[in-house]
Amino acid sequence: MFEQVMYFYHDPLFGASILLGIVAILIFADWGRNKYKAKKKEMALQDFAKSYSDGSLSDEIIDFLSISKNPTPSLMLLAKTYSLAGDRGYAIKIYLGILEKTTNTQEKLIILESLGITYFEAGFLQRAKEIFLEIIKAYPRNRQVLDYLMRVYENMGEYEEALDALESIEELSQPKQRASIEQMRSYLHFMVLKNSNFLSLEKKRKEIISLMRYCGKINRLALEYLSVYDREAFWIEVLELGTQSSIKHDLSANPALTKNEQNSIDSNEAILQVLDILWRFGREEIPFEKLKNHKSIMDIFRAKGYVKDNQECEVFELEALRILHAHSTQRGELTFEYRCNHCKNIFPFDSYRCAVCASIGQMDLVFRVVESRQSQFASSIDSMQNSAFINSAKQFASNFSAT
């Protein structure tokens, strides 16, 4: 008996059979584990969907859900139509109604994603966050959901969590998308620094200035911060911006320009991009002695009437205001708007992320000359006084004729 066992043991086929048996056991074990994980994900999604169940749909949609064999595509389109029309509340009800009736896991995933996006657009950030996290837990390589999750964190002020989401997005991105990801990372780092409660103002200032000089894409954000919390550093960085612009031009695009002329154009454009920030300063807040050799900066204060040296401004709108101050009783001022670089929509307030197309980056500053409110007020007062004078004259004339 022992010799027979030893014979089988030394047989090569016996060893191969044992090996195949072990491989088969491992394959079945792995298949069972994956099957269990998939079932667990499916049950988690179903339980999560039930937690958002809502039965307040119209009778027509409830009847359609009960009659149709595959109502999901039609109702998804209907929900998107309601969402685009602005009735996101009813779109959410439709999505919840579909979730309650759908048993297919993949369909549930698509519906949950659309529901989360609708919650996000409607401003229900916490609910959108819960849905996106649940989807990522089951399917972590969903790039669109990661993008929305990062935006949810951003809108909720949870910038460190947004950076974590950005790290996952970077892993799934193409090389050509790395520049925009680096820009987004710089923005989120700035927001983390700005809102940190553990850093001193001095530490924040140093970190923000270092980040601004390293990135060159958050100049407006950094200067806005410095203009409030550190005026001395603000003017130093404005002077640096005016002499060494982060806006680069290719000299080969216009070979007729000398290097000095090109540098002048760069500095003018850089200063004009922060014109609205400089425009807010009062006369007593401006260090004219430090700025006197920087014409592009001084032109702004010539236009405001703070500097009266009869030098012409290079920008038409600023020169028009300077002339009004010098030669007219009428007064003008600048109004500012902000234009997205991608979709070209214009907004009354500045934002690093476009509210329409969600692209990131500094917006283009758009400014124009309008009549000053003081001039309008003075004109209305003069008009009222003239009207009162005319009425008094008419009353006097009627009284005189009566006598």
Sequence and secondary structure as in RCSB ss.txt:
>XXXX:A:sequence
MFEQVMYFYHDPLFGASILLGIVAILIFADWGRNKYKAKKKEMALQDFAKSYSDGSLSDEIIDFLSISKNPTPSL
MLLAKTYSLAGDRGYAIKIYLGILEKTTNTQEKLIILESLGITYFEAGFLQRAKEIFLEIIKAYPRNRQVLDYLM
RVYENMGEYEEALDALESIEELSQPKQRASIEQMRSYLHFMVLKNSNFLSLEKKRKEIISLMRYCGKINRLALEY
LSVYDREAFWIEVLELGTQSSIKHDLSANPALTKNEQNSIDSNEAILQVLDILWRFGREEIPFEKLKNHKSIMDI
FRAKGYVKDNQECEVFELEALRILHAHSTQRGELTFEYRCNHCKNIFPFDSYRCAVCASIGQMDLVFRVVESRQS
QFASSIDSMQNSAFINSAKQFASNFSAT
>XXXX:A:secstr
 HHHHHHHHH HHHHHHHHHHHHHHHHHHHHHHHHHHHHHHHHHHHHHHHTT      HHHHHHHHH SS HHHH
HHHHHHHHHTT HHHHHHHHHHHHHH   HHHHHHHHHHHHHHHHHHT HHHHHHHHHHHHHH TT HHHHHHHH
HHHHHTT HHHHHHHHHHHHHT  GGGHHHHHHHHHHHHHHHHHH SSS HHHHHHHHHHHHHHHSS HHHHHHH
HHHH HHHHHHHHHHHHHS S    GGG TTS HHHHHHHHHHHHHHTTHHHHHT  GGG  HHHHTT HHHHHH
HHHTTS  S    SSHHHHHHHHHHHH S  EEEEEEEE TTT  EESS  SB TTT  BS  EEEEEEEE HHH
HHHHHHHHHHHHHHHHHHHHHHHHHHH 
